[in-house]
Amino acid sequence: MTRSLRTDVRNPLVKLEAVRKIENLPPSARYALYCLLDDIALDARGRANECWRKHKAPMAAYWKAVSVYAGHAKKLCRERGERAA
């Protein structure tokens, strides 16, 4: 089974109205937000892995979800031409 290439399937956050506010930010602000969300995603991924290692599945799932959503939000901060199809 192949995975859909539709943007709204690969990143469900693109359907949110608030995305337009991100798109209207100046490039420097968008880059700062991109870096912040990248840090959050990396930190949350590390916390998820640590929770799995300690057999704390509910918190691992929580931190994994935080990591995924931060990653999705981070991708919204890229320039329009940089976005994948």
C-alpha positions as CSV (number, residue, x, y, z in Angstrom):
1,M,0.0,0.0,0.0
2,T,1.5,3.3,-1.0
3,R,1.2,6.4,1.1
4,S,-0.7,9.4,-0.2
5,L,1.3,12.3,-1.5
6,R,-1.5,14.9,-0.8
7,T,-0.1,17.7,1.3
8,D,-3.1,17.7,3.7
9,V,-2.7,14.0,4.3
10,R,1.0,14.1,5.0
11,N,0.6,17.2,7.2
12,P,-3.0,17.7,8.5
13,L,-2.1,21.0,10.1
14,V,-2.2,22.7,6.6
15,K,-6.0,22.7,6.9
16,L,-5.9,25.0,9.9
17,E,-6.8,28.7,9.3
18,A,-3.9,29.8,11.6
19,V,-1.5,28.5,8.9
20,R,-2.2,31.7,7.0
21,K,-0.8,33.7,9.9
22,I,2.4,31.8,9.7
23,E,2.6,32.3,6.0
24,N,2.2,36.1,6.5
25,L,5.1,36.3,8.9
26,P,8.3,37.9,7.7
27,P,11.0,35.4,6.7
28,S,13.1,36.1,9.8
29,A,10.2,35.4,12.2
30,R,9.3,32.3,10.2
31,Y,12.9,31.0,10.5
32,A,13.0,31.7,14.2
33,L,9.7,29.8,14.7
34,Y,11.1,27.0,12.5
35,C,14.2,26.7,14.7
36,L,12.2,26.7,17.9
37,L,9.8,24.0,16.6
38,D,12.8,22.0,15.5
39,D,14.3,22.1,19.0
40,I,10.9,21.1,20.5
41,A,10.6,18.2,18.1
42,L,14.1,16.9,18.9
43,D,13.7,17.3,22.6
44,A,10.3,15.6,22.6
45,R,11.6,12.7,20.5
46,G,14.4,12.2,23.0
47,R,12.0,12.3,25.9
48,A,9.7,9.7,24.1
49,N,12.7,7.4,23.6
50,E,13.7,7.7,27.2
51,C,10.1,7.0,28.4
52,W,10.0,3.9,26.2
53,R,13.3,2.8,27.7
54,K,11.9,3.1,31.2
55,H,8.7,1.3,30.2
56,K,6.4,4.3,30.6
57,A,4.3,3.9,27.5
58,P,1.6,6.6,28.2
59,M,4.2,9.3,28.6
60,A,6.2,7.9,25.6
61,A,3.2,8.2,23.4
62,Y,2.5,11.7,24.7
63,W,6.0,12.9,23.9
64,K,6.0,11.1,20.5
65,A,2.8,13.0,19.6
66,V,4.4,16.3,20.7
67,S,7.4,15.5,18.5
68,V,5.2,14.7,15.5
69,Y,3.0,17.8,15.9
70,A,6.1,20.1,16.4
71,G,7.6,18.6,13.2
72,H,4.4,19.2,11.3
73,A,4.2,22.8,12.5
74,K,7.9,23.3,11.7
75,K,7.3,22.3,8.1
76,L,4.6,25.1,7.8
77,C,7.3,27.6,8.5
78,R,9.3,26.8,5.3
79,E,9.1,29.0,2.3
80,R,6.3,28.1,-0.1
81,G,8.7,27.0,-2.8
82,E,10.5,24.7,-0.3
83,R,7.4,22.7,0.5
84,A,7.1,19.3,-0.8
85,A,4.1,18.5,-3.0
